[in-house]
């Protein structure tokens, strides 16, 4: 019988906050409001804490758990994965992050020309005994037109591609987390911008989108506030953060604005989950 080297005692008596694996890509199925089940590929990070008296964690067990549980990935399956991680690795705390592209059919506003568009999403969770915290994040590309440029120019205004990142913690409804669809968050982000971004536009569509954007100029501050206001009204959401960032077309910098619901007056602070760098960290 081979020795269990990881189980050797460690006399340095230093606990490790997180030990695990990252960068593992795995086929998973996710569910959407619009299209139902969708197969995609997630990049996964899994970790647990390690007691001060234990030399190492059995990293192969992370892959076994992922293989057993990741056939379908969603707010109701992540708690199962977290609990298995805690039990099989004899840990107090477990964390799970899955980053994946989610595809939606989008139709052009005039010609209705259709094509698929991808949105980068993240599903995350942390479990500490009876306390499980889940979060959903999505990055939404948008177009914005500068209100200042439009107001001071004799003609035209500079516009740019932007990215609105929304992260939410669904409210616990007793039997599980409230269902917050990725499409819901995408719609909120797009409504806050000058115009959505489309995968396919014909000339009549391009004309419509361009004029619509110029009729609705917004700063990054406007986009962040508009999205935050909509998220604040959604009773399914316990905590949220929203960041609007523009890759400026006439400046050599990125402009951004960020709102965290924990800092808004009248909202109870929440224990927000730590998100991996792929979708940003609300505590940065």
SVG drawing of the C-alpha trace seen along z (x, -y; Angstrom):
<svg xmlns="http://www.w3.org/2000/svg" viewBox="-39 -74 47 76">
<polyline fill="none" stroke="black" stroke-width="0.4" points="0.0,0.0 1.4,-3.4 2.0,-6.0 -0.4,-8.9 2.2,-11.7 -0.3,-14.5 -1.6,-13.3 1.8,-13.6 1.8,-16.0 3.4,-19.4 5.2,-20.9 5.2,-24.5 1.6,-24.9 0.7,-27.4 -2.9,-27.2 -3.4,-27.8 -6.3,-29.9 -6.7,-28.4 -5.2,-25.4 -6.6,-23.9 -6.5,-23.9 -7.2,-26.5 -7.2,-26.8 -8.9,-23.5 -11.2,-23.5 -14.2,-21.2 -17.4,-20.7 -20.5,-21.8 -24.2,-22.5 -25.8,-25.7 -29.4,-26.8 -30.7,-30.0 -34.1,-31.8 -34.2,-32.1 -32.8,-28.8 -32.9,-26.3 -30.0,-24.0 -26.7,-25.1 -23.5,-23.2 -20.3,-25.2 -16.8,-24.9 -15.9,-26.4 -12.5,-27.3 -12.7,-26.2 -11.0,-27.1 -11.6,-25.0 -10.0,-25.5 -10.3,-24.7 -8.6,-25.7 -5.9,-23.5 -5.4,-22.8 -2.1,-23.8 -1.2,-20.2 -1.7,-18.7 1.0,-18.7 -1.0,-18.9 -4.4,-18.5 -5.4,-15.7 -5.7,-17.7 -6.9,-14.7 -10.2,-14.8 -11.0,-18.2 -11.0,-16.8 -13.1,-13.8 -15.7,-16.0 -15.8,-18.2 -16.3,-15.1 -19.1,-13.8 -21.0,-17.0 -20.4,-19.4 -22.7,-17.8 -25.0,-20.7 -23.8,-24.0 -26.1,-26.4 -27.0,-28.1 -28.6,-24.9 -25.7,-22.6 -22.8,-24.7 -23.7,-24.2 -23.6,-20.5 -20.1,-20.8 -18.9,-23.0 -20.2,-20.5 -18.5,-17.6 -15.3,-19.6 -15.5,-20.3 -16.3,-16.7 -13.9,-14.9 -11.0,-17.2 -11.9,-17.5 -11.9,-21.3 -13.9,-24.1 -14.1,-26.4 -14.5,-25.7 -14.6,-28.0 -15.6,-27.4 -15.4,-29.6 -16.4,-28.7 -15.9,-31.1 -17.6,-30.3 -19.0,-31.9 -22.8,-32.0 -24.3,-32.4 -27.5,-34.1 -29.2,-34.6 -29.5,-38.3 -31.6,-39.8 -30.8,-43.1 -33.3,-45.9 -34.5,-46.6 -33.8,-43.6 -34.0,-41.0 -30.9,-39.4 -29.9,-36.8 -26.6,-35.5 -25.0,-34.2 -23.3,-36.5 -21.2,-35.4 -21.1,-36.9 -18.4,-36.0 -20.0,-34.8 -18.9,-33.5 -20.7,-31.4 -19.0,-31.4 -19.7,-30.0 -18.1,-29.9 -19.2,-27.5 -18.2,-27.8 -20.2,-25.1 -23.8,-26.1 -23.1,-29.4 -23.1,-29.3 -22.7,-32.4 -23.4,-32.3 -22.8,-34.9 -23.4,-35.3 -21.4,-37.7 -21.7,-38.7 -19.6,-41.1 -21.8,-42.9 -20.3,-44.8 -22.1,-48.0 -21.8,-51.3 -21.7,-54.7 -21.7,-58.2 -20.1,-61.0 -22.6,-63.7 -19.9,-66.3 -18.6,-65.7 -22.1,-65.9 -22.9,-69.1 -19.8,-71.0 -19.3,-69.8 -20.7,-71.4 -21.4,-68.0 -21.0,-64.4 -19.7,-63.1 -17.1,-60.6 -18.4,-57.1 -16.6,-54.0 -17.0,-50.4 -17.7,-49.9 -18.0,-46.9 -20.6,-46.7 -19.8,-44.0 -22.7,-43.1 -22.2,-40.8 -25.1,-39.7 -25.8,-37.6 -29.2,-36.0 -31.4,-36.3 -31.9,-33.2 -35.6,-32.1 -35.4,-29.4 -35.4,-26.5 -32.5,-27.8 -31.3,-30.9 -33.7,-33.0 -33.4,-32.4 -31.6,-35.3 -31.0,-34.6 -28.0,-35.7 -30.4,-37.2 -31.9,-39.4 -28.5,-40.9 -27.6,-41.4 -30.8,-43.3 -30.2,-45.6 -26.7,-46.4 -27.7,-47.0 -30.6,-49.3 -28.0,-51.5 -25.9,-52.2 -26.3,-54.3 -26.9,-51.1 -26.4,-47.4 -23.8,-45.7 -25.0,-43.3 -23.2,-40.4 -24.7,-41.1 -25.9,-44.4 -27.0,-45.2 -27.0,-48.8 -30.5,-49.7 -29.6,-48.2 -26.3,-50.1 -28.1,-53.4 -30.7,-52.7 -28.2,-51.7 -25.9,-54.7 -28.8,-57.3 -30.2,-55.6 -26.9,-55.8 -26.4,-59.5 -29.9,-60.2 -28.9,-58.6 -25.5,-59.9 -24.2,-58.6 -21.1,-58.9 -19.7,-55.8 -21.3,-57.4 -24.7,-57.3 -24.4,-53.7 -23.3,-52.6 -26.1,-54.5 -28.8,-53.3 -27.8,-49.7 -27.5,-50.1 -31.0,-51.6 -32.5,-48.7 -30.7,-46.1 -31.8,-47.9 -35.4,-47.4 -35.0,-43.7 -36.2,-41.8 -34.4,-38.6 -31.0,-40.3 -29.4,-40.5 -26.2,-42.2 -24.8,-43.6 -21.9,-45.5 -21.8,-47.1 -18.9,-48.5 -19.0,-50.5 -15.8,-50.9 -15.1,-52.6 -12.1,-52.1 -12.0,-55.7 -11.7,-56.5 -10.0,-60.0 -8.1,-59.4 -5.2,-57.0 -7.0,-55.6 -10.0,-53.7 -12.8,-55.6 -14.7,-53.6 -17.3,-53.9 -18.2,-51.3 -21.0,-51.0 -21.3,-48.4 -24.6,-48.0 -23.0,-47.6 -22.1,-51.3 -25.5,-52.6 -27.6,-54.4 -30.5,-52.3 -29.1,-49.0 -28.0,-46.3 -24.4,-45.3 -24.0,-41.8 -21.2,-39.3 -20.3,-39.5 -18.4,-36.6 -14.8,-36.8 -14.8,-36.6 -11.8,-35.4 -9.9,-38.0 -11.6,-36.9 -14.8,-38.7 -13.2,-41.1 -13.3,-41.3 -15.8,-43.6 -13.3,-44.3 -10.6,-45.7"/>
</svg>
